[in-house]
Every structure is written in C-alpha cells, then in structure tokens.
Amino acid sequence: MSLADILRVACVLSIFVFVLADVSSAQNDEPTSQSAADLDPSWLESTKHPQTGLLSRNVRPEEAVGYFAILNHARQLPLAELKSAANTFQKERLAAIRRDPNFRFYFRKPDADFPTFADLHRNPEPYHGRLVTLRGHLRRLISSPAGENAHGLQQLHEAWLYVAGAQQNPVVVVCTELSPSIPTGSDILVDFVSVTGYFFKQYGYEDRSGQPRFAPLVLAQRLEWSPRPAGSEWASKRTMFGLTLGTAVVIAVGLWLARRSRRGTGRERPVYDSQSAE
C-alpha cells in the first residue's frame, strides 16, 4: 500500500471517528428522563384562560382536577426532592435573568438573594408548573375542608405569604401539611416561614377596598416554620451591647494609658533651649 493510500485511509477513519463523536454528543444532549417531581402537563391545561392566560379568579371548576392532582402529587414526594428540583430550576432562571437589564439592581451585591417573586411576576410562563422555594412572613393562615376530590384529601391550608421584594403583594399558598404549633388565623404575623411548591397560576382576588388584584398561587406539600428560640433576639441584642461596651472600655483604657505614658516621658525628658550656648 502506497503512502497516498495510507493517508486516504487515515483521513476516512478520522472523519468516521468525528461523526461518531458528534452523534454521541447529540445523544448526550437529549433531554434526560423525567424527574419524579415533574408534573403531568394535562394538570395545567385548564389554567390557561383563553382571554387572560394564567390569570383567573379563585379556582375555577374546570381547574379542580389539576388542582387536587398537583396537591396529591406534592404530598407523596420527599420534601428534600422537591427542594432539590426547585433549586435546580432556580439556577436555570438565574442564568436567564442575568442577561435581563430589568434585574441588574438585584445583582449589585454578590450575596443578594435570587429575586424569585420579581422574576415570577414578570415571567410567569417559564414558572408554570415548576417548583419554587419562597421565604417570608405570614399574615393569614386558614384551614378548611378540601371538598370533593379523587385523592382522599380531607383538609387544606391556605396561607398568605409575604416575601422580600414583593412590595406588600402576597403569595397565596395552599398546602396539605403544616409545621407543628404554627399560629393560625385571618390576621396574624408569623416570621421565618418557608414553602416549596408548584406555581399553578395567577390567582385573581379583590383586596379590602374592592380593587382587583392577583397573586401567584403555589400548591405545596408543607408550610415550614422555623421560629427563633425564645429570648434569642434579646440575647443577640444583649451580646451586641456587651461587645460594644467592651470595645469602648478597651479604647478608653488604651487612650488613658497612652496619655499617662506621654506625661511621664515629658517629665524625664531634658528641656533644650532653642538657642545654642555661647
């Protein structure tokens, strides 16, 4: 075999290897199998109103099947798995909004929290049926019978959660479980609350003045409450006061010692006339 034949064979083999590598890469880029946290798309179809999109008042009768199915789905999965899926989706959104000039304000600080509410408010479609984690304080938490459903759900809990950056706009959360001892009522203030759930739609309602408003409706397994231990806030303030007072005392003693040292040195130091002795 001549050198030219060898080169032709080598060239063909190189092309063959390149094609195989490209096919393998394409296969790797294909979507992976669905996660257990993913929803059946049919559960979300009824939330798409022909005139208003994802915005509609209350929970409409045609939405009930998907509404209860998602609540049942959420309660059957480990909470850690739901949180992991929410974290993965947040990373996807972070990559998307970093290129959006509307969100530059949120990334001026390197330790800024991800602006979930602002992103959801501006871009509800990418969030539809996806898991989100939200943290804030409650102003309302009411339990009521679930109503007729095919999943054996007996009681549901509706919470109005206010998160940072929402400008007093609530997130409406419906869940099947509550943290033990969490306060309930129609006019409460409960801090240190978090939830991981599925964004179902934009929930239309009327505020106290009768004005139409809307809020994200999130369907979740559990509303979590992590209250600080009793007296921890006072202990923290007391610790800070002690540190401040201690620092002031150390500075004052240091200045007093420095002043005393200068005075002592001044008595021992000879005094020289500014003119030379004759």
C-alpha positions in Angstrom: 0.0 0.0 0.0 1.4 3.4 -1.0 1.8 6.4 1.2 -1.1 8.1 -0.6 -3.4 5.1 0.1 -2.4 5.1 3.8 -3.2 8.8 4.1 -6.6 8.3 2.4 -7.5 5.6 4.8 -6.4 7.7 7.8 -8.5 10.6 6.5 -11.6 8.3 6.2 -11.1 6.9 9.6 -10.7 10.4 11.1 -14.0 11.5 9.5 -15.7 8.3 10.8 -14.5 9.0 14.4 -15.6 12.6 14.2 -19.1 11.6 13.0 -19.4 9.0 15.9 -18.3 11.6 18.4 -20.8 14.1 17.1 -23.6 11.5 17.3 -22.6 10.6 20.8 -22.6 14.2 21.8 -26.1 14.8 20.3 -27.4 11.8 22.2 -26.0 13.2 25.5 -27.7 16.5 24.8 -31.1 14.9 24.5 -33.4 15.6 27.5 -33.0 13.1 30.3 -35.8 11.0 31.7 -38.4 12.9 33.6 -37.8 13.6 37.2 -40.4 12.3 39.7 -41.1 15.9 40.7 -42.3 16.8 37.2 -46.0 17.3 36.6 -48.3 15.7 34.1 -48.9 18.6 31.6 -52.6 17.8 31.4 -53.0 19.0 35.0 -52.0 22.5 33.9 -54.0 22.9 30.7 -57.2 24.1 32.4 -55.3 27.1 34.0 -54.7 28.7 30.6 -57.7 31.1 30.2 -58.5 32.0 26.6 -58.6 35.7 27.3 -56.4 36.3 30.4 -53.8 33.5 30.1 -52.7 32.3 33.5 -54.8 34.9 35.3 -58.2 34.0 36.6 -60.3 34.5 39.7 -60.3 31.9 42.5 -60.0 28.2 41.5 -62.4 27.6 38.6 -64.4 24.3 38.4 -62.5 23.2 35.3 -59.2 23.7 37.2 -60.2 21.5 40.1 -59.0 18.2 38.7 -55.4 19.5 38.1 -55.5 21.5 41.4 -56.2 18.4 43.5 -53.9 16.2 41.4 -50.9 18.5 42.0 -51.6 18.7 45.7 -51.7 15.0 45.9 -48.6 14.6 43.8 -46.7 17.1 46.1 -47.6 15.3 49.3 -46.3 11.9 48.0 -42.8 13.1 47.3 -39.9 13.6 49.8 -39.7 17.2 50.7 -35.9 17.1 50.1 -36.6 16.0 46.5 -39.0 18.9 45.9 -36.4 21.4 47.3 -33.7 19.9 45.1 -35.8 20.3 42.0 -36.7 23.9 43.0 -33.0 24.7 43.4 -32.2 23.3 40.0 -34.9 25.4 38.4 -33.7 28.5 40.2 -30.2 28.0 38.7 -31.8 27.9 35.2 -33.7 31.1 35.9 -30.6 32.8 37.3 -28.7 32.1 34.0 -31.7 33.6 32.1 -32.3 36.8 34.1 -28.6 37.8 34.4 -28.9 38.9 30.8 -32.1 40.9 31.6 -31.4 44.6 32.3 -34.5 44.7 34.5 -32.7 42.6 37.1 -29.4 44.4 37.3 -30.5 46.0 40.5 -30.8 42.6 42.2 -27.2 41.6 41.4 -25.3 44.6 42.6 -24.5 42.8 45.8 -22.6 39.4 45.4 -24.6 37.9 48.2 -28.0 39.1 47.0 -30.9 36.6 47.2 -32.4 35.3 44.0 -35.4 37.6 43.2 -37.9 34.8 42.8 -41.0 36.9 43.3 -39.9 39.6 40.9 -39.0 37.0 38.2 -42.2 35.1 38.7 -44.2 38.4 38.5 -42.5 39.4 35.2 -42.2 36.0 33.6 -45.0 33.7 34.8 -44.9 31.4 31.8 -41.5 29.8 32.5 -42.6 29.1 36.0 -45.9 27.4 35.1 -45.9 24.0 36.8 -42.4 24.4 38.1 -41.2 24.2 41.7 -40.2 27.3 43.7 -39.0 28.0 47.2 -40.2 31.1 48.9 -39.4 32.6 52.4 -41.1 35.4 54.3 -43.8 36.1 56.9 -47.5 35.1 57.1 -50.4 37.4 57.6 -53.1 34.8 57.1 -53.3 31.0 57.6 -56.7 29.3 57.5 -57.6 25.6 57.4 -60.7 24.3 55.7 -62.2 21.1 54.3 -60.7 20.1 51.0 -64.0 19.4 49.3 -64.8 16.6 46.9 -61.8 15.1 45.2 -60.4 11.8 43.9 -57.3 11.7 46.1 -58.7 11.4 49.6 -57.6 14.9 50.6 -59.6 15.9 53.7 -58.2 19.3 54.8 -56.2 22.0 53.1 -54.4 25.1 54.5 -54.4 28.4 52.8 -51.6 30.8 53.7 -50.8 34.4 52.5 -47.1 34.7 52.4 -45.2 38.0 52.0 -41.7 37.7 50.7 -38.8 40.2 50.4 -39.1 42.4 47.3 -42.8 41.8 46.8 -43.9 45.3 47.9 -46.6 44.0 50.2 -48.0 41.7 47.4 -48.8 38.3 48.8 -48.2 34.8 47.5 -51.2 32.5 48.1 -50.1 29.1 49.2 -52.3 26.0 49.5 -50.7 23.0 51.2 -51.7 19.7 52.8 -49.4 19.9 55.9 -48.3 22.4 58.5 -45.4 22.7 60.8 -46.4 21.8 64.4 -47.6 24.7 66.6 -47.6 27.3 63.8 -50.1 30.1 64.6 -53.2 30.3 62.5 -55.8 33.0 61.9 -57.0 35.6 59.4 -54.9 38.4 60.9 -51.6 37.2 62.2 -47.9 37.9 61.8 -45.6 34.9 61.7 -42.0 35.3 60.7 -39.5 32.7 59.5 -41.8 30.8 57.2 -40.8 29.0 54.0 -42.5 26.8 51.4 -41.5 24.8 48.3 -44.4 24.2 45.9 -45.6 24.3 42.3 -46.7 27.6 40.6 -50.2 26.8 39.5 -51.5 30.2 38.1 -52.0 33.9 38.9 -54.8 33.9 41.4 -57.3 36.8 41.0 -59.0 38.3 44.1 -60.3 41.6 45.5 -58.4 43.5 48.2 -60.1 45.1 51.2 -61.0 48.1 49.2 -62.6 46.0 46.5 -59.9 46.6 43.9 -59.0 43.6 41.7 -55.6 42.1 42.4 -53.7 39.0 41.6 -51.1 36.8 43.4 -49.1 33.7 42.5 -50.9 30.6 43.6 -48.5 27.9 44.8 -49.5 24.4 45.6 -47.3 22.7 48.2 -46.8 19.8 50.5 -45.8 21.6 53.7 -45.6 25.0 55.1 -42.4 25.2 57.2 -42.0 27.4 60.3 -38.6 27.8 61.9 -39.1 30.2 64.8 -36.1 31.5 66.7 -35.7 30.1 70.3 -37.5 32.3 72.9 -35.2 35.1 74.1 -32.8 34.7 71.2 -33.4 38.2 69.8 -32.9 39.7 73.3 -29.8 37.6 73.8 -28.4 38.7 70.5 -29.0 42.4 71.3 -27.5 41.9 74.8 -24.4 40.3 73.2 -24.0 43.1 70.8 -24.4 45.7 73.6 -21.7 43.8 75.6 -19.3 43.7 72.7 -19.9 47.4 72.0 -19.4 48.4 75.7 -16.3 46.2 76.0 -14.8 47.7 72.9 -15.4 51.2 74.2 -13.8 50.4 77.6 -10.7 48.9 75.9 -10.3 52.1 73.7 -10.8 54.4 76.7 -8.2 52.5 78.8 -5.8 52.5 75.9 -6.1 56.2 75.4 -5.7 56.8 79.2 -2.5 54.7 79.3 -1.1 56.4 76.2 -1.7 59.9 77.7 -0.2 58.8 81.0 2.8 57.4 79.2 3.4 60.7 77.4 3.1 62.7 80.6 5.7 60.5 82.3 8.1 60.7 79.4 7.7 64.5 79.4 8.9 64.8 83.0 12.0 62.8 82.4 13.0 64.4 79.1 15.5 67.3 79.3 14.4 70.7 78.1 16.7 72.2 75.4 17.0 75.9 74.8 16.2 76.9 71.2 19.4 78.9 71.0 22.9 77.4 71.0 25.0 78.0 74.1 27.7 80.6 73.8 
